[in-house]
Amino acid sequence: MGTGSHRYAVLFPALLDLYGDIVNTPGVEQHVLSHSTIAPAVVDPILIKELSNLLLPKSPIHFPYLSSHPEKKALAPLIGLETGSVRMAKKVMASKGVPFPIEHWPSVVLEGLRVLNENNWFPAMTLIVGNPDETDEDNMATLDLIYEMERRGLFAFLIPSIFTPLHDTRMEMEKGVTQTKQLTPLQWQLMMKCWKMNLRPGQYSWWGPTAWRVGSIGMWLYKLRKLNGPNFTYPLLMFSGALSEKRLVKMGKIYQPRPLETLTRAELLRTIRPAQWKFLRSDCGDVPSEAIAAAA
């Protein structure tokens, strides 16, 4: 990828050449992706398709219930989702959505994940729970995004973790949640909803739902109710399926997510700085009409 303070361009041929040289090197039998970002999938869906054609044959990863590949192969890079809250995103990762403004982060995530899933990419996406200055509204926004993924039939392995300050970063002196008992009901709902969604592929087996229900309630009775405190109880019941989410919402025990109104790919491309439109590929479609006219 070529990046700079005033431009953003995916170097399409060079990236394909790089990965082609790697996977076609004699002796290379398997290849997996490590870290990635999601914005390029929105910018250049054809790049994702071409990379898939190149990398899937050497991927050792198989997702039988998710992949449409003839051999059920898939790619699963690690992508930082971190939050669905625009307010929190501005604070901790203002450049995460480049070349798109961070204000449209939920739209970028949903559109990017749609492109990835269509090409048999099912990423592991990390989320940070308990950021300094995090509010209930921030958690609600993240829950709205997670439920919107489910509503649209999108899939990623969602990996929530508690905020950890890193040395030599601008947030190294910040302090978030330090014990699981400090987590709020909304934070627990977010964490347990993520893991419930992760287990969806396992629900296709006849024994899966019963195993999750019995196992999770058993662990709660044995240890987790004391370790995690009372805020954990109803999110755990949601995770186990002992009570339906609809029932828990009616009881007022969990948050009812709000449907998201998001931008289409064409609308997202128009939010990129006009000076960067020249880097957009016309064969991907949705290029702003002004950019097409300028290039003519």
VEXKEMAR-313925 format. One record per residue: chain; x, z negated, y of N, C-alpha, C in turn. Coordinates in steps of 0.2 Angstrom, whole numbers, always signed. Example, Ala and Ser with C-alpha at 12.3 -4.5 7.8 and 13.67 -1.06 7.14 Angstrom:
% residues 2
{'A',{+66,-39,-28},{+62,-39,-22},{+66,-39,-16}},
{'A',{+64,-35,-11},{+68,-36,-5},{+64,-39,+0}},
//
This chain:
% residues 296
{'A',{+4,+0,-6},{+0,+0,+0},{+4,+0,+6}},
{'A',{+2,+4,+11},{+6,+4,+17},{+2,+0,+22}},
{'A',{+5,-5,+25},{+2,-9,+30},{+6,-10,+36}},
{'A',{+3,-12,+42},{+6,-13,+48},{+1,-16,+53}},
{'A',{+4,-18,+58},{-1,-22,+63},{-6,-18,+66}},
{'A',{-6,-11,+66},{-11,-7,+68},{-14,-2,+64}},
{'A',{-12,-2,+57},{-14,+3,+53},{-15,+0,+46}},
{'A',{-18,+3,+42},{-19,+1,+35},{-20,+7,+31}},
{'A',{-16,+9,+26},{-17,+15,+22},{-15,+13,+15}},
{'A',{-19,+15,+10},{-17,+15,+3},{-13,+21,+1}},
{'A',{-7,+21,-1},{-3,+26,-2},{-4,+28,-9}},
{'A',{-10,+32,-10},{-13,+34,-16},{-8,+37,-21}},
{'A',{-5,+43,-20},{+0,+46,-25},{+6,+41,-27}},
{'A',{+8,+38,-22},{+14,+33,-23},{+12,+28,-28}},
{'A',{+6,+25,-27},{+4,+19,-31},{+3,+22,-38}},
{'A',{+0,+27,-39},{-1,+30,-46},{+6,+32,-49}},
{'A',{+10,+34,-45},{+17,+36,-48},{+20,+30,-50}},
{'A',{+20,+24,-46},{+23,+18,-48},{+20,+15,-55}},
{'A',{+14,+15,-55},{+11,+12,-62},{+12,+17,-67}},
{'A',{+12,+24,-66},{+13,+29,-71},{+20,+28,-74}},
{'A',{+25,+27,-70},{+32,+26,-72},{+32,+20,-76}},
{'A',{+28,+14,-74},{+29,+8,-78},{+26,+9,-85}},
{'A',{+19,+11,-86},{+16,+12,-92},{+19,+17,-97}},
{'A',{+22,+22,-94},{+25,+28,-98},{+32,+27,-99}},
{'A',{+35,+21,-97},{+42,+19,-99},{+42,+18,-107}},
{'A',{+47,+22,-110},{+47,+21,-118},{+48,+13,-119}},
{'A',{+44,+11,-124},{+44,+4,-126},{+39,+0,-123}},
{'A',{+36,+2,-118},{+30,-2,-115},{+24,-1,-119}},
{'A',{+22,-5,-122},{+16,-5,-127},{+10,-8,-123}},
{'A',{+11,-13,-119},{+5,-16,-116},{+7,-17,-109}},
{'A',{+1,-17,-105},{+2,-19,-97},{-4,-22,-95}},
{'A',{-3,-27,-91},{-8,-31,-88},{-7,-32,-80}},
{'A',{-12,-32,-76},{-12,-33,-69},{-11,-40,-68}},
{'A',{-7,-42,-62},{-6,-49,-60},{-11,-50,-55}},
{'A',{-9,-50,-49},{-13,-52,-43},{-15,-46,-39}},
{'A',{-21,-46,-36},{-24,-41,-32},{-28,-43,-26}},
{'A',{-30,-38,-22},{-35,-40,-17},{-41,-35,-18}},
{'A',{-46,-37,-15},{-53,-34,-16},{-54,-28,-11}},
{'A',{-52,-29,-5},{-53,-24,+0},{-52,-17,-2}},
{'A',{-46,-16,-5},{-44,-9,-7},{-49,-5,-11}},
{'A',{-53,-9,-15},{-58,-6,-20},{-64,-3,-15}},
{'A',{-65,-6,-10},{-70,-4,-5},{-67,+2,-1}},
{'A',{-61,+2,+1},{-58,+7,+5},{-57,+14,+1}},
{'A',{-55,+13,-6},{-53,+19,-10},{-56,+18,-17}},
{'A',{-62,+19,-18},{-65,+18,-25},{-61,+23,-30}},
{'A',{-59,+29,-28},{-56,+34,-32},{-49,+31,-35}},
{'A',{-46,+28,-30},{-40,+24,-32},{-41,+20,-38}},
{'A',{-46,+16,-38},{-48,+11,-44},{-49,+15,-50}},
{'A',{-53,+21,-49},{-55,+25,-55},{-48,+28,-58}},
{'A',{-44,+31,-54},{-38,+34,-57},{-33,+28,-60}},
{'A',{-33,+23,-57},{-29,+17,-59},{-31,+15,-66}},
{'A',{-38,+15,-67},{-41,+13,-73},{-40,+18,-78}},
{'A',{-40,+24,-77},{-38,+29,-82},{-31,+29,-84}},
{'A',{-27,+26,-80},{-20,+26,-81},{-18,+19,-85}},
{'A',{-21,+14,-83},{-19,+7,-86},{-23,+5,-92}},
{'A',{-30,+7,-92},{-34,+4,-98},{-31,+6,-105}},
{'A',{-28,+12,-106},{-26,+13,-113},{-20,+8,-115}},
{'A',{-16,+5,-110},{-11,+0,-112},{-13,-7,-111}},
{'A',{-20,-8,-109},{-22,-15,-108},{-23,-19,-115}},
{'A',{-21,-25,-116},{-22,-28,-122},{-29,-32,-121}},
{'A',{-32,-32,-116},{-38,-36,-114},{-44,-32,-117}},
{'A',{-49,-36,-121},{-55,-33,-123},{-61,-37,-121}},
{'A',{-66,-35,-118},{-72,-38,-117},{-78,-35,-120}},
{'A',{-79,-36,-126},{-84,-32,-130},{-91,-32,-126}},
{'A',{-93,-37,-123},{-100,-38,-120},{-100,-36,-113}},
{'A',{-94,-34,-110},{-94,-32,-103},{-92,-25,-102}},
{'A',{-87,-23,-106},{-83,-16,-105},{-87,-10,-107}},
{'A',{-87,-5,-103},{-90,+2,-106},{-85,+6,-109}},
{'A',{-79,+4,-109},{-73,+8,-112},{-75,+9,-119}},
{'A',{-73,+15,-122},{-74,+16,-129},{-71,+11,-133}},
{'A',{-65,+8,-131},{-62,+3,-135},{-64,-4,-132}},
{'A',{-68,-4,-128},{-70,-11,-125},{-64,-14,-121}},
{'A',{-60,-10,-118},{-54,-13,-115},{-56,-14,-108}},
{'A',{-52,-18,-104},{-54,-20,-97},{-47,-22,-94}},
{'A',{-48,-23,-87},{-42,-25,-83},{-45,-32,-80}},
{'A',{-41,-37,-79},{-43,-43,-76},{-38,-46,-72}},
{'A',{-37,-43,-66},{-32,-46,-61},{-34,-52,-58}},
{'A',{-30,-56,-55},{-32,-62,-51},{-33,-60,-44}},
{'A',{-39,-62,-41},{-41,-61,-35},{-43,-67,-31}},
{'A',{-41,-68,-25},{-43,-74,-22},{-50,-73,-18}},
{'A',{-55,-76,-20},{-62,-76,-17},{-62,-82,-12}},
{'A',{-60,-88,-14},{-59,-94,-10},{-66,-97,-7}},
{'A',{-69,-93,-4},{-75,-95,-1},{-80,-90,+1}},
{'A',{-87,-91,+2},{-92,-87,+4},{-94,-88,+11}},
{'A',{-91,-93,+14},{-92,-95,+21},{-88,-92,+26}},
{'A',{-91,-88,+30},{-87,-84,+35},{-83,-89,+40}},
{'A',{-86,-95,+41},{-83,-100,+46},{-77,-102,+42}},
{'A',{-77,-104,+36},{-71,-107,+33},{-66,-101,+31}},
{'A',{-69,-95,+30},{-64,-90,+29},{-60,-88,+35}},
{'A',{-63,-89,+41},{-59,-88,+48},{-54,-93,+48}},
{'A',{-55,-99,+46},{-50,-105,+47},{-45,-104,+42}},
{'A',{-46,-102,+36},{-40,-103,+30},{-38,-96,+28}},
{'A',{-41,-90,+30},{-39,-84,+27},{-41,-78,+32}},
{'A',{-40,-78,+38},{-43,-74,+43},{-41,-67,+41}},
{'A',{-36,-65,+38},{-34,-58,+36},{-35,-56,+29}},
{'A',{-39,-60,+26},{-40,-59,+19},{-44,-52,+17}},
{'A',{-48,-50,+22},{-52,-44,+21},{-50,-38,+24}},
{'A',{-43,-38,+27},{-41,-32,+30},{-41,-26,+25}},
{'A',{-44,-20,+28},{-44,-19,+35},{-51,-20,+38}},
{'A',{-55,-24,+35},{-62,-26,+37},{-62,-33,+41}},
{'A',{-66,-33,+46},{-66,-40,+49},{-68,-45,+44}},
{'A',{-65,-51,+45},{-67,-57,+40},{-74,-59,+41}},
{'A',{-78,-57,+46},{-85,-58,+47},{-89,-55,+42}},
{'A',{-86,-50,+39},{-90,-46,+33},{-87,-48,+26}},
{'A',{-84,-53,+26},{-81,-55,+19},{-86,-55,+13}},
{'A',{-92,-58,+14},{-97,-57,+8},{-98,-50,+6}},
{'A',{-99,-46,+11},{-101,-39,+10},{-95,-35,+6}},
{'A',{-89,-37,+8},{-83,-34,+5},{-82,-36,-2}},
{'A',{-83,-43,-3},{-83,-45,-10},{-88,-42,-15}},
{'A',{-94,-41,-12},{-99,-39,-17},{-98,-31,-18}},
{'A',{-97,-27,-13},{-95,-20,-14},{-89,-19,-18}},
{'A',{-84,-23,-16},{-78,-22,-20},{-79,-24,-27}},
{'A',{-82,-29,-29},{-83,-31,-36},{-88,-26,-39}},
{'A',{-92,-23,-36},{-96,-17,-39},{-92,-12,-41}},
{'A',{-87,-9,-37},{-83,-4,-38},{-78,-6,-44}},
{'A',{-76,-12,-44},{-71,-14,-50},{-75,-14,-56}},
{'A',{-81,-17,-56},{-85,-18,-63},{-87,-11,-65}},
{'A',{-88,-6,-61},{-90,+0,-63},{-84,+4,-67}},
{'A',{-78,+1,-65},{-72,+4,-68},{-69,-1,-73}},
{'A',{-73,-5,-76},{-70,-10,-81},{-65,-15,-79}},
{'A',{-65,-17,-73},{-61,-22,-70},{-66,-28,-69}},
{'A',{-64,-33,-73},{-68,-40,-72},{-63,-45,-70}},
{'A',{-62,-46,-64},{-56,-50,-61},{-58,-58,-62}},
{'A',{-52,-61,-62},{-53,-69,-62},{-52,-70,-54}},
{'A',{-57,-73,-51},{-58,-75,-44},{-58,-82,-43}},
{'A',{-53,-84,-39},{-52,-91,-37},{-56,-93,-31}},
{'A',{-59,-99,-32},{-62,-102,-26},{-59,-109,-25}},
{'A',{-59,-111,-18},{-57,-118,-16},{-62,-122,-14}},
{'A',{-63,-128,-17},{-68,-133,-16},{-65,-139,-13}},
{'A',{-68,-141,-7},{-66,-147,-4},{-61,-146,+1}},
{'A',{-61,-140,+4},{-57,-138,+10},{-57,-144,+15}},
{'A',{-52,-145,+19},{-53,-149,+25},{-58,-147,+30}},
{'A',{-62,-151,+32},{-67,-149,+37},{-73,-145,+34}},
{'A',{-73,-145,+27},{-79,-141,+24},{-85,-145,+25}},
{'A',{-91,-141,+26},{-97,-144,+27},{-102,-142,+21}},
{'A',{-108,-145,+21},{-113,-143,+16},{-115,-135,+18}},
{'A',{-115,-133,+24},{-117,-127,+25},{-112,-122,+23}},
{'A',{-105,-124,+23},{-100,-119,+20},{-101,-119,+12}},
{'A',{-103,-124,+9},{-104,-124,+2},{-111,-120,+0}},
{'A',{-116,-120,+4},{-122,-116,+3},{-120,-109,+4}},
{'A',{-116,-107,+9},{-114,-100,+10},{-111,-97,+4}},
{'A',{-106,-101,+1},{-103,-99,-5},{-107,-99,-11}},
{'A',{-112,-103,-12},{-117,-103,-17},{-121,-97,-16}},
{'A',{-123,-95,-10},{-127,-89,-9},{-123,-83,-12}},
{'A',{-117,-83,-10},{-113,-77,-13},{-113,-77,-20}},
{'A',{-111,-82,-23},{-111,-83,-31},{-117,-81,-34}},
{'A',{-123,-83,-31},{-129,-81,-34},{-131,-74,-33}},
{'A',{-129,-71,-27},{-130,-64,-26},{-126,-60,-31}},
{'A',{-120,-62,-33},{-117,-59,-38},{-121,-58,-45}},
{'A',{-124,-64,-46},{-128,-64,-52},{-134,-60,-52}},
{'A',{-137,-60,-46},{-143,-56,-44},{-142,-49,-45}},
{'A',{-136,-47,-43},{-134,-39,-43},{-131,-37,-50}},
{'A',{-130,-42,-55},{-128,-40,-61},{-120,-39,-61}},
{'A',{-117,-42,-56},{-109,-42,-56},{-106,-47,-60}},
{'A',{-100,-46,-62},{-96,-51,-66},{-89,-52,-64}},
{'A',{-87,-58,-63},{-80,-60,-62},{-80,-67,-66}},
{'A',{-74,-68,-68},{-72,-75,-70},{-71,-80,-64}},
{'A',{-75,-84,-62},{-75,-88,-56},{-71,-94,-58}},
{'A',{-66,-96,-54},{-62,-101,-56},{-61,-106,-50}},
{'A',{-66,-111,-49},{-66,-116,-44},{-60,-121,-45}},
{'A',{-57,-123,-39},{-52,-128,-40},{-52,-132,-33}},
{'A',{-50,-138,-34},{-50,-143,-28},{-44,-141,-23}},
{'A',{-46,-141,-17},{-41,-140,-12},{-34,-144,-13}},
{'A',{-29,-141,-13},{-22,-144,-14},{-18,-142,-8}},
{'A',{-15,-146,-4},{-11,-144,+1},{-4,-142,-1}},
{'A',{-1,-136,+1},{+5,-133,-1},{+10,-135,+4}},
{'A',{+16,-136,+1},{+22,-138,+6},{+24,-132,+10}},
{'A',{+26,-133,+16},{+29,-127,+20},{+23,-122,+22}},
{'A',{+17,-124,+22},{+12,-120,+25},{+8,-124,+30}},
{'A',{+4,-120,+34},{+2,-124,+40},{-4,-129,+38}},
{'A',{-6,-129,+32},{-11,-134,+30},{-8,-139,+25}},
{'A',{-1,-140,+26},{+2,-145,+21},{+1,-152,+22}},
{'A',{-1,-154,+29},{-3,-160,+30},{-11,-162,+30}},
{'A',{-14,-157,+28},{-22,-157,+28},{-23,-161,+22}},
{'A',{-29,-164,+22},{-32,-168,+16},{-39,-166,+15}},
{'A',{-40,-165,+8},{-47,-163,+6},{-49,-168,+1}},
{'A',{-53,-166,-4},{-55,-171,-9},{-50,-173,-13}},
{'A',{-49,-179,-15},{-44,-181,-19},{-46,-184,-26}},
{'A',{-52,-186,-27},{-55,-188,-33},{-62,-184,-34}},
{'A',{-63,-183,-41},{-70,-180,-42},{-76,-184,-40}},
{'A',{-75,-190,-40},{-81,-194,-38},{-83,-193,-30}},
{'A',{-78,-190,-26},{-79,-188,-19},{-83,-182,-18}},
{'A',{-84,-178,-24},{-87,-171,-23},{-95,-172,-22}},
{'A',{-97,-168,-17},{-104,-169,-16},{-109,-165,-21}},
{'A',{-115,-166,-21},{-119,-163,-26},{-119,-155,-25}},
{'A',{-118,-153,-19},{-117,-145,-18},{-110,-143,-20}},
{'A',{-105,-147,-20},{-99,-145,-22},{-99,-145,-30}},
{'A',{-102,-150,-33},{-103,-150,-40},{-107,-144,-42}},
{'A',{-113,-142,-39},{-117,-137,-41},{-113,-130,-41}},
{'A',{-109,-129,-35},{-104,-123,-35},{-100,-123,-41}},
{'A',{-96,-128,-43},{-92,-128,-48},{-95,-127,-55}},
{'A',{-101,-130,-56},{-104,-129,-62},{-108,-123,-63}},
{'A',{-110,-120,-57},{-113,-113,-57},{-108,-108,-59}},
{'A',{-102,-109,-56},{-96,-104,-58},{-95,-104,-65}},
{'A',{-94,-110,-68},{-93,-110,-75},{-98,-108,-80}},
{'A',{-104,-109,-77},{-110,-107,-81},{-110,-99,-81}},
{'A',{-109,-96,-75},{-108,-89,-75},{-103,-86,-79}},
{'A',{-97,-90,-80},{-91,-87,-84},{-93,-87,-91}},
{'A',{-98,-91,-93},{-99,-92,-100},{-105,-87,-102}},
{'A',{-107,-83,-98},{-112,-78,-99},{-111,-73,-105}},
{'A',{-105,-71,-106},{-103,-67,-112},{-104,-70,-118}},
{'A',{-103,-77,-118},{-104,-81,-125},{-111,-82,-126}},
{'A',{-115,-81,-122},{-122,-83,-123},{-126,-77,-127}},
{'A',{-122,-72,-128},{-125,-67,-133},{-125,-69,-140}},
{'A',{-121,-73,-142},{-121,-76,-149},{-127,-80,-150}},
{'A',{-129,-81,-156},{-135,-85,-158},{-133,-92,-157}},
{'A',{-127,-94,-158},{-125,-101,-157},{-123,-104,-151}},
{'A',{-121,-99,-146},{-118,-100,-140},{-122,-105,-135}},
{'A',{-129,-104,-134},{-133,-108,-129},{-133,-115,-132}},
{'A',{-134,-116,-138},{-135,-123,-141},{-128,-126,-141}},
{'A',{-123,-123,-142},{-116,-126,-142},{-115,-129,-135}},
{'A',{-116,-125,-130},{-115,-127,-123},{-119,-133,-121}},
{'A',{-125,-132,-123},{-130,-138,-121},{-128,-144,-124}},
{'A',{-127,-144,-131},{-125,-151,-134},{-118,-153,-132}},
{'A',{-114,-149,-132},{-107,-151,-130},{-106,-154,-123}},
{'A',{-109,-150,-118},{-109,-153,-111},{-112,-159,-110}},
{'A',{-118,-160,-113},{-122,-167,-113},{-118,-172,-116}},
{'A',{-115,-170,-122},{-111,-175,-126},{-105,-178,-122}},
{'A',{-102,-173,-119},{-96,-175,-115},{-98,-179,-109}},
{'A',{-104,-178,-106},{-107,-182,-100},{-108,-189,-102}},
{'A',{-111,-189,-108},{-113,-196,-110},{-107,-200,-112}},
{'A',{-102,-197,-115},{-96,-200,-117},{-91,-202,-112}},
{'A',{-90,-198,-107},{-85,-199,-102},{-87,-197,-95}},
{'A',{-89,-191,-94},{-90,-188,-88},{-94,-191,-82}},
{'A',{-100,-195,-85},{-104,-198,-80},{-100,-203,-76}},
{'A',{-96,-207,-80},{-92,-212,-76},{-86,-209,-72}},
{'A',{-83,-204,-75},{-77,-201,-71},{-79,-197,-65}},
{'A',{-85,-194,-65},{-87,-189,-60},{-92,-192,-55}},
{'A',{-95,-198,-57},{-100,-201,-53},{-107,-198,-53}},
{'A',{-112,-200,-49},{-119,-198,-50},{-120,-191,-47}},
{'A',{-116,-189,-43},{-117,-182,-40},{-116,-177,-45}},
{'A',{-113,-178,-51},{-112,-174,-56},{-118,-172,-60}},
{'A',{-122,-177,-61},{-128,-177,-66},{-132,-171,-66}},
{'A',{-135,-169,-60},{-140,-163,-60},{-136,-157,-61}},
{'A',{-130,-156,-58},{-127,-150,-59},{-125,-149,-66}},
{'A',{-123,-154,-70},{-122,-154,-77},{-128,-152,-81}},
{'A',{-134,-155,-79},{-140,-153,-82},{-141,-145,-81}},
{'A',{-140,-143,-75},{-140,-136,-74},{-136,-132,-78}},
{'A',{-129,-134,-79},{-125,-130,-83},{-127,-130,-90}},
{'A',{-129,-135,-92},{-131,-136,-100},{-137,-132,-101}},
{'A',{-141,-131,-96},{-148,-128,-98},{-153,-132,-100}},
{'A',{-151,-139,-100},{-156,-144,-103},{-162,-144,-98}},
{'A',{-161,-142,-92},{-167,-141,-87},{-165,-135,-84}},
{'A',{-170,-130,-83},{-169,-124,-80},{-167,-125,-72}},
{'A',{-164,-120,-69},{-162,-120,-62},{-169,-120,-58}},
{'A',{-174,-116,-60},{-180,-116,-57},{-183,-123,-56}},
{'A',{-183,-127,-62},{-186,-133,-62},{-182,-138,-58}},
{'A',{-175,-138,-58},{-171,-142,-54},{-172,-141,-47}},
{'A',{-173,-135,-45},{-175,-133,-38},{-181,-136,-36}},
{'A',{-186,-136,-40},{-193,-138,-38},{-193,-146,-38}},
{'A',{-188,-149,-41},{-187,-156,-41},{-183,-158,-35}},
{'A',{-180,-153,-32},{-176,-155,-26},{-169,-158,-28}},
{'A',{-167,-156,-34},{-160,-159,-36},{-155,-154,-35}},
{'A',{-156,-148,-35},{-151,-143,-33},{-153,-138,-28}},
{'A',{-148,-135,-25},{-149,-130,-19},{-152,-124,-21}},
{'A',{-157,-121,-18},{-160,-115,-19},{-156,-109,-15}},
{'A',{-153,-105,-18},{-149,-100,-14},{-153,-95,-10}},
{'A',{-150,-92,-5},{-154,-88,-1},{-151,-81,-2}},
{'A',{-156,-76,-3},{-153,-69,-4},{-149,-66,+2}},
{'A',{-144,-63,+0},{-140,-61,+6},{-141,-53,+8}},
{'A',{-141,-52,+14},{-142,-46,+17},{-135,-43,+19}},
{'A',{-132,-38,+15},{-125,-36,+16},{-125,-29,+18}},
{'A',{-119,-27,+20},{-117,-20,+23},{-116,-16,+17}},
{'A',{-118,-10,+17},{-116,-4,+13},{-109,-2,+14}},
{'A',{-106,+1,+9},{-99,+4,+10},{-99,+8,+16}},
{'A',{-103,+12,+18},{-103,+16,+24},{-103,+12,+30}},
{'A',{-107,+7,+30},{-107,+2,+36},{-101,-2,+36}},
{'A',{-98,-4,+31},{-92,-7,+31},{-86,-3,+34}},
{'A',{-86,+3,+32},{-81,+8,+34},{-81,+9,+42}},
{'A',{-87,+8,+45},{-88,+9,+52},{-85,+3,+56}},
{'A',{-84,-3,+52},{-81,-9,+55},{-74,-9,+56}},
{'A',{-71,-4,+52},{-63,-3,+53},{-62,+0,+60}},
{'A',{-56,-2,+62},{-54,+0,+69},{-54,+8,+69}},
{'A',{-57,+11,+73},{-57,+18,+74},{-50,+22,+73}},
{'A',{-45,+18,+75},{-38,+21,+75},{-36,+21,+67}},
{'A',{-39,+18,+63},{-37,+18,+56},{-41,+22,+52}},
{'A',{-47,+25,+55},{-51,+30,+51},{-47,+36,+48}},
{'A',{-42,+38,+51},{-38,+44,+49},{-35,+42,+42}},
{'A',{-34,+36,+40},{-31,+34,+33},{-37,+35,+28}},
{'A',{-43,+35,+30},{-48,+35,+24},{-48,+42,+21}},
{'A',{-50,+42,+14},{-50,+48,+10},{-57,+51,+11}},
{'A',{-57,+57,+13},{-64,+61,+13},{-67,+61,+7}},
{'A',{-63,+62,+1},{-66,+63,-5},{-69,+57,-8}},
{'A',{-68,+51,-5},{-72,+45,-7},{-79,+45,-4}},
{'A',{-80,+49,+1},{-87,+49,+5},{-87,+43,+10}},
{'A',{-93,+43,+13},{-95,+38,+18},{-90,+37,+24}},
{'A',{-86,+42,+25},{-81,+42,+31},{-85,+43,+37}},
{'A',{-84,+39,+42},{-88,+39,+49},{-88,+46,+51}},
{'A',{-94,+49,+54},{-94,+56,+56},{-89,+57,+62}},
{'A',{-88,+52,+66},{-83,+53,+71},{-76,+55,+69}},
{'A',{-74,+52,+63},{-68,+53,+60},{-67,+60,+57}},
{'A',{-73,+62,+54},{-73,+69,+51},{-72,+74,+57}},
{'A',{-76,+73,+62},{-76,+78,+68},{-69,+78,+71}},
{'A',{-66,+72,+72},{-59,+72,+75},{-54,+75,+71}},
{'A',{-55,+75,+64},{-50,+78,+59},{-51,+86,+59}},
{'A',{-57,+88,+61},{-58,+95,+60},{-54,+100,+65}},
//
